Every structure is written in structure tokens, then in C-alpha cells.
């Protein structure tokens, strides 16, 4: 399990890890996939304000080719997501809010994504949780 703030998630143990407790970066050994998760130093006053800012974050990410953007849940909390392509890479991005705390998640994989990258993506979605939520 890897932590970023109160967010916990699983990722392949072989991936290279760098960063800090507030900004973690993981990269597949072959360089074909990357995961970056960060949380702003300051939290927002409430979930509504957090989601408004999340919308602005996802609008910037929506400049990807073939971008699809919508409301969803990530790590069992309200989130916005964008999925699209950029320069030979496929990008999945989320901005999730737990009250006033925001988590920005970017998972990228070379297109076409390798089976290992897709498994890491599925594992992220299946295991990501904020706090003690199940």
C-alpha cells in the first residue's frame, strides 16, 4: 500500500517510487506507464469548494485529444475525471475530494497500453481508498 495524505492505494512493488507524502510518483520498470498522485498543501473550506477547484483542474486536463470528462467517484469519494490521449500516451486523470481535501491523480500509459500497465490501472481503481473507507 502507498499513501498520499489519507489516500491509500496499491501499485506494483517493482515500480520506481519518488516524491513525498504529498506528491508521489511511480513509474513502471519499462517506462511504459506512470502514476502521479498529489494533494495541495492547503485544503479547501468544504467539499463544494474542493469540487469547484477540481472542475478547474479537470478543465485544464481536458485539452487532451479525444477527451471525455465527467463526474464520478475515485477512492470512494466524489471526483471528476478526464480520459484522453496525448502524444502516444493514454491519460486517465481524477480530482477527488474528501471534504475539503483534494487528491489529483494522473495515470498515463503508452498507447497501446501493455497488459502490465492495464493491470496496474485496474489495481489502482480497485484498491484506492481515502481514510478508513471501504
N, C-alpha and C positions, 0 to 999 in steps of 0.2 A: 504494500500500500504506500502511496505517495501522498503527502499533504501539501496543500496550499491554503493557508488560513484554516477555516473549518471544513474545507472541501477535502475529501479523501477519494482516491481512485487507484485502480490497478493499471499497470503498464508492464510490458515485457522487461524482465530483470536485465536482459542483455543490452537494453537501450542506454546510450550515454546520457548522463544527467548532469545538468549545470544550473546555476542560478541561486535563488534564495527562497526562504519560506514564503515570500510574497510574489515571486516570479520564477517559476520553474520551467526549464526547457529539457525536453527529452528528444533524442534522435536515434533512429534505427541504425544498427551497425553498418548497413549498406548505404545509408544516407537517403533511402527512398521514402522515408516518412519522418515527420516531426510533429511533436506535440508541445504547445506552449500554453501555460496557464498562469494568469496573473490576477492580482486583486489590487485595486487602488489603495494607496496608503490611508486615505480618509474615506470613511463610509458616508453614505447618504443619510438624510434625516429619516427617510422611511422607504418602504418598498416601491411606492408610486414614483417617487423622485428617482430612485435607482433604475426603475424600468424606463423612465423617460430618457435618462442618460444612456441606458442600454440600447434604446432605439437609435440614438445618435451614433453610437459605436457601430451598430449593425448597418446603418445607412452608409457609413464610410466603407465598410466591407462589401457592400452591395455593388461596388464598381467592378466586380469580377465578371467575366464572361458567363453568360447563361445563368446568372444569379437568381436564386429563389430565396425569398425572405419571408418569415412568418413567426408568429408567436408559438411557443412550445413549452416544454419543461426540460430542464437539464439538472441532473443530480437531485431530482425530486423537488425542485423549486421552480418558480416562474422564470421563463427565459425567452429570449428572441434568438433566432438562428438565421444564418445565411449559408447557402451552399453554392459553390460555383467553381469556375476554372480560371487559372491564370498561368500563362507561360509554361504549359506542360505539366502543371500540378493541379490536383483537385483539392479544394479547400472546404472544410466544414468549420463553421465558427458559431460560437454561442456567447451571449452575455446573459448570465443568470443572476438573479437577485434573491438573497436570503435576508428578508427585511431590508435594511439599508446597505448590506454588504454585497458588492458586485464581484462576480467571477467572470473573467474574459478567457475563453478557451478557443484555441486555434489548432486544428488537426489538419495537416497537409500531407498528401501522398503524391508521388509521381504518377502520372496517368500513362497507361492503366495501372491502377494500384495493385501491388503484389498481394498474394494471399496472406502473408505475414502482416502487412500494413492493414488489410481489412480486418484481420483477427484482432489487432491492437485497437482499432476503431470500435469494433463490437464490444471488446472488453471494457474500454473506457465508458461506453454508454451503459453497459450492464452493471458496472461497479461504482460509478461516481455517485457520491452522497455527501450532503452537507451535514455536519454535526453528527448526531446520533440517529438521523432519519433513516428509515429503511424503505 
